[in-house]
């Protein structure tokens, strides 16, 4: 392979979207035969296309491994960048479909639980008041899953935290607020009115925890280690606040939820906040967008309202294209 590093302009001239599509299918399916079938082409044609792409990039992208293909280090790097391109194309397709249907624009927002009763709901209400015909969808999930969907082009912006496996250099993060955590139980739990508790005592109870790899779960795992106890063996894993509320209402289980949500539901007598402070807390959360992916006017306005910016601030949120 040619070891000379191609320039940006050379890459733009040489690389075709069909080649990118083939590479991503090989990554997803593991074999050139399956990738070719998925794209409706013959395997010999796919082989020629892959060789042309390697020649254009000046690197070998795959090595044979049994009946499949294993990416070289260069291939893994190329696919990581092309995966981001697929997300941009997905976002573009959504925007063009909306414009073609004569819509007033669309916006897909992903958010963690903490800002739901405050920042998120206020911002959604404001933007819908300004733009009644805006097609707005809101997904509540953990930060790691939301960032995956942002990269895939399924979301326009995220309210959450940077998670492991997602590079800060590829994202624009702007702090919104911090998030305190509360340990809660249902109103009828035997420990609901306890005045003094310890983690060591609580770990014997059934727990509801967020899935592994989520920031909140990592905080709790550190808390357990700090107190010299293992992760509770009797647990249910879920990121759904409704499922958590239903479970602690029906069964004597312990859960950890954002303090803002705990206070609201405690006022409605749906749960009790236990008198136990966690030593570890989550990092501040904020808005997250992808660098290099232009934001729609609706996304820019949403960010401006979310951060309390003026019109100039809304325009400033648009990431600059960096090649």
HELIX and SHEET records of a PDB file:
HELIX    1   1 UNK A    8  UNK A   14  1                                   7    
HELIX    2   2 UNK A   17  UNK A   29  1                                  13    
HELIX    3   3 UNK A   32  UNK A   38  1                                   7    
HELIX    4   4 UNK A   43  UNK A   57  1                                  15    
HELIX    5   5 UNK A   73  UNK A  100  1                                  28    
HELIX    6   6 UNK A  116  UNK A  120  3                                   5    
HELIX    7   7 UNK A  121  UNK A  130  1                                  10    
HELIX    8   8 UNK A  143  UNK A  151  1                                   9    
HELIX    9   9 UNK A  168  UNK A  170  5                                   3    
HELIX   10  10 UNK A  199  UNK A  202  1                                   4    
HELIX   11  11 UNK A  215  UNK A  226  1                                  12    
HELIX   12  12 UNK A  241  UNK A  250  1                                  10    
HELIX   13  13 UNK A  259  UNK A  267  1                                   9    
HELIX   14  14 UNK A  297  UNK A  307  1                                  11    
HELIX   15  15 UNK A  311  UNK A  316  1                                   6    
SHEET    1   A 2 UNK A  62  UNK A  65  0                                        
SHEET    2   A 2 UNK A  68  UNK A  71 -1                                        
SHEET    1   B 5 UNK A 135  UNK A 140  0                                        
SHEET    2   B 5 UNK A 106  UNK A 111  1                                        
SHEET    3   B 5 UNK A 157  UNK A 160  1                                        
SHEET    4   B 5 UNK A 285  UNK A 290 -1                                        
SHEET    5   B 5 UNK A 171  UNK A 177 -1                                        
SHEET    1   C 5 UNK A 235  UNK A 237  0                                        
SHEET    2   C 5 UNK A 206  UNK A 209  1                                        
SHEET    3   C 5 UNK A 253  UNK A 258  1                                        
SHEET    4   C 5 UNK A 181  UNK A 185 -1                                        
SHEET    5   C 5 UNK A 272  UNK A 273 -1                                        
END                                                                             
